[in-house]
Structures are given as structure tokens and as C-alpha cells.
Amino acid sequence: MEFQPMLSLRTISLLAGVSRQRVLREIAAGHLKAHTVGKRTVILASDLVEWLGTNPSNKQGASSVKPTVPLLAGITPGNPMRYVQRIAYSVAEFAALTSLSIKTIHRQIADGRLRGLKIGPKGRLVIPAEAAEEWLRSLQVRKVG
């Protein structure tokens, strides 16, 4: 299974080289899909790649939106970011991948929205990869702005 990282609006604006307001306008217009986790709005990496490749403003003669960070170099909508297959993620790893805080991840687990497992003698909390996928699919796309 693959897990697609989620990026914050600030990260999206930095990667795409556009303002945060433009990102919000693109979400409001329905050109860029956004997900809400708690109070946080995040974008899937694959949705960012698709938006960069099919941005409607590019067809209207506006300057093309191109990634400004090598992180997205060579990525196409048909070939999204690939990550090493994982069995489980630590809470810190999952928080980093989703651009959310560790506290938010713990809240998602406590509320029963995200499944976590305690393993080992000290009861380390991990998130199984399939639980991460289920949680991601359960997020609702909503317009922001």
C-alpha cells in the first residue's frame, strides 16, 4: 500500500511558487481538491501534481505554475510520488506526512477516526498503513474560502 503525503496550504504555495491567496482561490473554484482534518486544510500530493499539470489559468494565457522546489521535479499526474511501502507509521512520522501536529493525530485516534495500535512492552503507538489509507479515504473534500 502507498500513502500519499498531505501538504499544508503554505507548503503548496511554496512548492508552486504562488501566493496562499491564489491557492485558496483555486480551491474555491474547484480546480484544486482540499481536505479538512480537524481545523487544518491539506492537499494530497497527487492532487497538487494534477493541479500543476492542468491548471486552468495556464490555458488563459497566464504564466504557467511550475514547481519551484526540486521535490516535485519529474512527477506527473500518471506517476505520483512513490514512497517506500510501510507496514505502520509512528505518530510523529504520520504527523509529518500529513502536515498535521502530533496532538491532532492523537485526537483523531482518541475520537475513533484513525486506528492506532499499541505494540511492544512499552505500548508504543503506531498507525497501520491500511488504517492510514482508510482514514485518508474517509476525509471529505470541501471548498475552502
N, C-alpha and C positions, 0 to 999 in steps of 0.2 A: 504494500500500500504506500501511496505517496501522500505527503501532507504539504499543502501549499501555504507558504507563509502569508500572513496578513500584514499589510503596511499601513501606517498611520497617514493621515492627510498631509502632515508636514513632510514625511518621508516621500510621499508621492510627488509633492511639489518640488522637492529637491532633486529626485530622480528624473522627473520630466522636464525640469528647468522652467516651470511655470509658477505663478502665484497660487497660494492656497485658495484665494477667491475664485480663480479660474477652475480649480479642481472642484470646488463647491458648485459652480455654475454648470459644469459638465455632469455632475451627479444629478442636479436638479433637472437638467434637460433630458436625463435618461441615457446619456452617452457612456457613462461610467457607473458600474454597479458598486453600491456601497452596502456594507453590512454593519449592523449595530450590535455591539457586545457591551452590555451594561450601558454606560453613558458614552462609550467610545465608538467612533465611526472608523471602520477599517476597510481596506480594499484588498481583495485577493491578488496575488502576484500575476496570475493568469489573466485577470480582468484588466490589470494595468497594461500588460503586454498587448491585449486585444485593443484596448483604447488607443495605445500609441500607434498601432497599425491601421486603425480605421477611424481615427479622429475626424468627425465631420467638418471641423473648421479648416482642416487641411485641404478639403475639396473646394472651399470657398476662396481660395487664393491666399489665405492667411499663411504665415510662416509655419513650417512643419514643426510639430512637437517631437523632439528626439531626446532620448535619454542622455543625461549629462554625466552619468556615473557608469564606469565600466561594468558594474554589476549586471546590467541588462544587455550588454553587448552580445550579439549573436542569438538572441532569444526571439523566437517568432511565435505567433498565436498557435501554430500547429505543433510547436515544440517548446512548451512552457518550461520553467525552471525545474530541474530534476534534483532531488535530494536523495541522500542515502536512505535506503529502506530502514525503518526503525521498528522495533517491537513496542517500545514505550519511550516516553519523554519525561524528564524530570519537570517539576513545576516551573523551575527557572528557565529551562530550555523552551518549554511550551509558551511561557510568557514572552520570551524574546522572539520566537517565531510568529506570534500573533500580534506583536506590538502592544501588548497589554501588560498591566502590572501583575506581579505575583499575587498581590492581595485580590485582584479581580478574578484571577484563575481560582484561587481558594474559594472565593464567593460563589463562582459558577459550580464548583464541586459541592459546596455546602448546600446550595439551592437545588441540587439534583439535576442540573442542566448538563453537566460534564461528569463523566465517570472517572473516578480515580481509584487506584489500588494501593494499599499499604503492603510493602514487601520487606523481607529481611527482618532480622532480630530487632532492629530499632524502629521498624514500621515506616520506612521511607515511602513517601507518597509519589507515585508515578501515574502518568496518564497513558493507557494503552493506545497504540496507533489507531486501532479501529474505533476507539472511543473518541479520539480526536477527529476522525473522519465523520462520525455520526454527528458530533457537535457542530462541525462546520456545515454539514448539510442542513442542520436544523435552524441555522441563522436565517433570518428573513431579510430580504433585500428591501430597502426603503429609500425613498428620496430624502435627501438632506438639503436644507437651505430654504 
